[in-house]
Structure formats: structure tokens, C-alpha cells
Amino acid sequence: MTHRSSMRPVREEPPTSAGYLSAAAPGGSWRRLTGPLVALLLLAGLVVLTLSVERGGAAIRLDDRVLALTPGRGNGPVVPDLLARAVVQLATPVLSVAVVGAVTMAVCLRTGRWTPLWLAGPAIVMMATTVLLGKAHIDRTLPNVSDMAGGDGSYPSGHTATAFVCASVAAVLVSRLWPPRKAMAWAAALVWTGLVVASLLWLHFHWVSDVVASLLLGSLVLWLLLRWPLRLGRVVGAQWQDEGPPTAR
């Protein structure tokens, strides 16, 4: 007696349009669009601000208002004044570069790879070059404060740009090496940048347009390196993610 098999051939259903969309590139088109779009917006904001500073527009009027609202070095409460001076001293460009260099080398030694230098090196070079070019070609005098003669080369702020870029590079490296600490690393980078900006304005060491320009410039440098078009953060972290963190090996 023969038995007819109860198994029937499985019928393959054709993929739906939603399946095609999800399989093709989820968010791929949007990411390809936002990459250059964000870079253009940051560049446009920096250009508009720079033109306003050079032509004595709204940026100059805002500078004067902020200067009038902040006490200046030695004119405010003692404790905030001392704290602001300490932050500015710690945020000197040479010290900021030295700290991020030490963090980068520590990550290299920890992982046994030199790929973190692919991010830290270009970021520092691009930031320093653009800041120096801006100071050399834009005639902008530092605020005149008591017992401190105003000098040239105020725009953009080297303290702000260096602190922001270096802190962000360190946050990227820490995030790649210890992913659970990503939020903490970026929070620390943003808080430190905010302290530097507030201290410079509090002490009248820079105009508000100087620090805003540096934030735009630093954001543009980081975006070009991390997100579009180079995506160096992904290149730096790819090998670590494949092999696991150093503590797991």
C-alpha cells in the first residue's frame, strides 16, 4: 500500500515593494543626500558669519551686546573669574593637541594598531590650517580689556576650535574602543567645549562671533572626516568591532 506524501512544495512569495525598499538601501538615499547637504549648510553659515564680521553687520552688533553683558577679566565675582582663567589656561591649543595626541597613542598601544592616527592627524592638521588662514586673512581685533592690549588675529578663536575638535576626536576614539561609554564621552566633550566658550566670553578674551565661527568650522571639519565623504571614524573602528574590544581578547 503506497502513501502519498503529505509534504507539498513550498511556494515562494514574490517580495513586496516594502521588501524591495528595505533590502535595497534603508535610508541610503537620505544619507547620501544629507552628507553633502550638512557640509554645505555648515560652510554657508561660516561664510555668512565671516562676511557679516568683515562688513560690520549684525554679527558686530551682537558682539557688542554680549561684551556689555559679561564682566571681563577682574571685573566679576572672584570664583567664576578664577575658574574661567583656569579653563582658558587648560584649553590652550598646544595643551589640547598634546592631550588628544596622548589619548590617540594610548588607544594605538591598547589596540596594537595605528589606525587611530588616521583620524587624529587629519583633524588636527585641517583645524590648525583653517584657523591660521582665517587669522591671517581676516582683520579682526581682540576685545580691548583692562591691562590687556587688544591684538589682531581674533577671528576665529583658536582656543575654541582646538578644544572642540580635540575633545571630539577623543570622544570618537573612546566611543570606538568602549561603545557603552559613547554617550559619556560625547557629553564630556560638549561640556568641556561649552566651558571654554563661556570662559572666553566671560573674560572678554574673544568676541561671540569668534567662538561661533570656530564651532561652525570645527563641526565642518569633523563632519567631513567622520560622516562625509571620508568616514574615517568607521575605518578606525572597523577592525576593533571585528575582533572585539582589547579587554575581550
Residue pairs with C-beta under 8 A, 6 or more apart in sequence:
15 23
34 228
35 227
35 228
35 229
36 228
36 229
38 223
38 227
38 228
39 220
39 223
39 224
39 228
42 216
42 219
42 220
42 223
43 220
45 216
46 213
46 216
46 217
46 220
49 59
49 209
49 212
49 213
49 216
50 134
50 138
50 155
50 213
51 57
52 58
52 59
52 60
52 209
53 59
53 60
53 138
53 140
53 155
53 209
53 213
54 138
54 139
59 209
60 209
62 208
62 209
63 207
63 208
63 209
66 201
66 207
66 208
67 143
67 204
67 207
70 76
70 201
70 202
70 204
71 77
71 81
71 202
72 143
72 145
72 146
72 202
72 203
72 204
73 81
73 84
73 85
73 145
73 146
73 148
73 203
73 204
73 205
74 81
74 146
74 147
75 146
76 202
80 202
81 202
81 203
83 199
84 198
84 199
84 202
84 203
85 199
85 203
87 195
87 196
87 199
88 159
88 196
88 199
88 200
88 203
88 205
91 159
91 162
91 163
91 192
91 196
91 199
92 159
93 128
93 158
93 159
93 162
96 162
96 163
96 166
96 167
97 124
97 162
97 166
99 166
99 170
100 120
100 124
100 166
100 167
100 169
100 170
101 120
103 170
103 173
103 174
104 116
104 117
104 119
104 120
104 169
104 173
107 116
107 173
107 177
108 114
108 116
108 117
110 177
110 246
111 177
111 239
111 240
111 246
112 246
113 239
113 240
115 235
115 236
115 239
116 173
116 236
118 232
118 235
118 236
119 169
119 172
119 173
119 225
119 226
119 232
119 233
119 236
120 169
120 173
122 225
122 230
122 232
123 165
123 166
123 168
123 169
123 221
123 222
123 225
124 165
124 166
124 169
126 221
126 224
126 225
127 161
127 162
127 165
127 217
127 218
127 221
128 162
130 161
130 217
130 221
131 156
131 158
131 161
131 162
131 214
131 217
134 155
134 156
134 213
134 217
135 152
135 153
135 154
135 155
135 156
135 158
136 153
138 155
139 152
140 152
140 153
140 154
140 155
140 207
140 210
141 150
141 151
141 152
141 154
142 150
142 151
142 152
142 153
142 154
142 205
142 206
143 150
143 154
143 204
143 205
143 206
143 207
144 150
145 203
145 204
145 205
154 206
154 207
154 210
155 207
155 209
155 210
155 213
156 210
156 211
156 213
156 214
156 217
157 200
157 206
157 210
157 211
157 213
157 214
158 214
159 196
159 200
159 205
159 206
159 214
160 193
160 196
160 197
160 200
160 206
160 210
160 211
160 214
160 215
160 218
161 214
161 215
161 217
161 218
163 192
163 193
163 196
164 189
164 193
164 196
164 214
164 215
164 218
164 219
165 218
165 221
165 222
167 188
167 189
167 190
167 192
167 193
168 186
168 189
168 218
168 222
170 185
170 189
171 182
171 185
171 186
171 188
171 189
172 226
172 233
172 236
173 236
174 181
174 182
174 185
175 181
175 182
175 185
175 186
176 233
176 236
176 237
176 240
176 241
177 240
177 245
177 246
178 245
193 215
197 211
197 215
199 205
200 206
200 210
200 211
201 208
201 211
224 230
225 232
225 233
226 232
226 233
243 249
